[in-house]
Amino acid sequence: MSTPSEKYAVFRSDQEHPAVKEFRALHDFELDEFQLRACAALEDGHQVLVAAPTGSGKTLVGEFAVHLALQRGQKCFYTTPIKALSNQKYSDLVHRYGSENVGLLTGDNSINSEAPIVVMTTEVLRNMLYAGSHTLLGLSYVVMDEVHYLADRSRGAVWEEVIIHLPDSVAVVSLSATVSNAEEFGDWLETVRGNTVVVLEEKRPVPLFQHVMVGKRLHDLFAGEAPTARVGEPSQYGPQNRSRSGNPAKVADPAAKGTDIKDLVNPQLVRIARDDNRMFRDDSRKPRRRRDMPSARTSRNFTPYRSDVVEELDAGALLPAIYFIFSRKGCEDAMLQCLRSGLRLTKPRERDEIKRVLAERTADLPDEDLGVLGYHDFAEALSRGIAAHHAGMLAAFKEVVEELFARGLIKVVFATETLALGINMPARTVVLEKLSKWNGEAHVDITPGEYTQLTGRAGRRGIDVEGHAVVLWQPGFDPRAVAGLASTRTYPLRSSFSPSYNMAVNLVRQVGRSRARDMLELSFAQFQSDQAVVGLARQVQRNTEALEGYKESIDCHLGDFLEYADLRRRIGERESSGSKRRKLDRRIEAQESLEKLRIGDIIRIPAGRSAGWALVLDPGVRSEREGPRPTVLTLDRQVRKLSMIDFPTPVEAIGTLRVPKKFNARNPQQRRELAHVLRGRTDMLGEDGPPSSRSRNGDIVTHADDPELQELRAQLRAHPCHGCSDREDHARWAERYFRLERETREVQRKIEQRTNTIARQFDRVCQVLDALHYLDGDKTTEAGDRLARIYTELDLVAAECLRQGVFDDLDVPQLAACLAALVFESRSKDEPTSPRLPRGEVRHALEQMGGIWRELSALERDMRVDFLRPMDLGFCWAAYRWSSGASLAEVLYESDLAAGDFVRWVKQLIDLTEQVADAAGATPLRQTARQVTDQIRRGVISYASVVDEP
């Protein structure tokens, strides 16, 4: 900003946007151009969508909306997809604006909910909108952080619900990762919310270099500069213009046209991959004992141990690092492996600070629970600068890891992909152990979008000059495929929106059925479907124009040639269907003839490799799919098992021959003797056999007895165009015309299927609710009002259980066990299908619940919807024991759950029990449900539900 023109531009911007100027002054760094553009648009009264890479600072735009709301005396809600991110953002905003101005609303916490700034999970805001909460009064801005989460199959619909149902007076600030269809998403926001400015930023704030670790050596993935390393001017790779692996950094021309990115892969890696594959291929041809089989580590190019990787990164000054392992157990094992190897990455002063923070953050954890939580190994690893981070960990432990890593005290974190979602934990290096993961059903390759999201954590803005992504060598490794992952920039955002039962009753209760239907047609899912329809409609238009051109070529001076061509087409179809019908009749006749065969029958096989005379040894057992499979002896002494393919026409026995009782088809001598007798009997019959055994192909019924076909042929001969000299030329054009007409009808059918898809699905949901009397026209019944308060995935099952009194006579532990079946979902389909259950009333109630689920599923099939997954009883025993007062050690031992998973499911159970208490009304069940909440919110659960106010 040294030139006069640049200074004047800044002066003019400050004059036009004083709030942006004031906001800039709060920071000790210069805002990027995309941040300034987005902030200026907000100050001008526009809504904004910011799509930018991970770590680029897009959340700063959300913080400007907070600043603007406070400056103008208005309210701003800051929404996030996960509670951990809400807690982190709450702490950040309290630090800047003070606890009196900032509140927090998650499923676990409610702090200062009427503050001008409230941080919350997106589900909380959705529920507030449906409930008409008074907290919404005065709301001017809503920041939707990680808005690309709307593509999530299980929760994504919530983001669209909020965007659609927010009042028009609220400005939405949408913050998204880089997606290839940001403009399309922006167009939808413009349609639904009004004036929306789309701000795209594709440059990374810190260049990212790509590597592959083979053995203990780090290789560059690209021969020149990685595509992700281009930030402004091309940067050189490492000190003294050399790469981290010691290779000279050759700079490839990024503007070279026609160059496939895979051709820029480091040739040394390509050679290693080729040699490695050849070695394994050659070795696989040699027979060997199991202990001699080649392995990943006997190869010259092996996958290094995790502790070796960390040591190499430490030696190369590439720490701190996030080491992604797509397995919770793998993360824990990696941490323990580093402990056993004696690895220590911290200095004495850092260790003292780590111990202080850990003691402070876990002071409220019950001492008796520390052992079962794995506290001691966790603490020892932290003191060495090593940690694990995954969803199965206790939230308190994860928060400690996040805080220490952000402060630079933890040097390496072994994490699952959940760490890539929003949490502010940038590193210098990101390591990917494998490029495939288990998705709950199968091992699948990670997508380019996932690769970018994971490696986007590398490179700390304002700290690191460059970031590094390291992929570990694996057997069968293809560096070209990795290069494709690292350079692909097409990650489209796809809506996962569909109306649920709870959504339907809430909308109908608020605005009526017709208006609700219209609102759902505003969804991004319908918008994308309509966009696809636009392309299909263009195709229909092009086809229609082409059909008009074909008509001109078909035009005949003698009459309507299309009418004549249609007669020809109908005749062809009639003849074809007749042939198929006759073929089927012949097959049936052939099958019936085979069923009549007996042992010793002499037959003539009409077709196939065994065609000719044969003796039936076994008529075969009839199969519904294959028909009879007779076993026969042929004249050349071969025993064959035949099928229907060998009998295109019926077969008839022309005589019999006694087959000895002790005949052994495997005995060559016995086969020879019996075949000799058979030949003697058939020689007198000749090649064709008697008339009764000949093929009936000559007896095929002609089309002469089909009156409709004869009528069509008569019309064809009488048509004026029948005598046209250009008849066959016209006919060829007519064939093209009919073919294109069929294609056009198929495209029109697709358009009909895609048009109003969400509205039609909403109609079917309402049909289910009508049948169950949850809806009465444009109003909800008493049962519908209960359903409107239940937000679980099995909302309709829970509402039906309430209506039928399934929970009424249960005590506290029994109710906890039954409600657990409505929230829990096993991580793997391979988990036990018959879990341990409490006896007595619980089993009886669960049987009733199962019956209700089956009835609802049958109704869903009739109405062509599919929302209700099967109940999962895998958490019932743990919920029963915990609500009965069992210790954490006992519950975890008996249920085989990770501590973090147990806490997470208990929190979801608390959410449902509170919803059931709300929906139950003034009944004894409300009191029981509240007692369940009180009895299960204890120990680690109680601690996990508290956020310290700064």
HUSUL-V656857 format. One record per helix or strand of 3 or more residues. SS is the DSSP state (@ for helix, = for strand). FROM is the first residue (numbers start at 0). LEN is the number of residues. Records with the same first field share a line. If there is no record, write none. Layout:
SS=FROM-LEN, FROM-LEN
//
This chain:
@=3-13, 17-8, 32-11, 58-13, 82-15, 98-3, 121-10, 133-3, 146-5, 156-9, 181-12, 226-3, 238-3, 260-4, 266-18, 289-3, 305-10, 327-13, 347-14, 366-4, 374-9, 394-12, 416-4, 447-8, 478-9, 500-11, 512-8, 523-31, 560-35, 643-3, 667-16, 690-3, 695-4, 702-3, 706-12, 719-4, 726-28, 756-15, 781-6, 794-9, 811-12, 840-23, 875-8, 887-8, 898-22, 923-13, 939-5
==46-6, 74-6, 101-4, 116-5, 138-6, 170-6, 195-6, 206-8, 216-4, 320-4, 385-4, 411-4, 428-4, 435-3, 442-3, 465-7, 600-5, 611-7, 630-4, 638-3
//
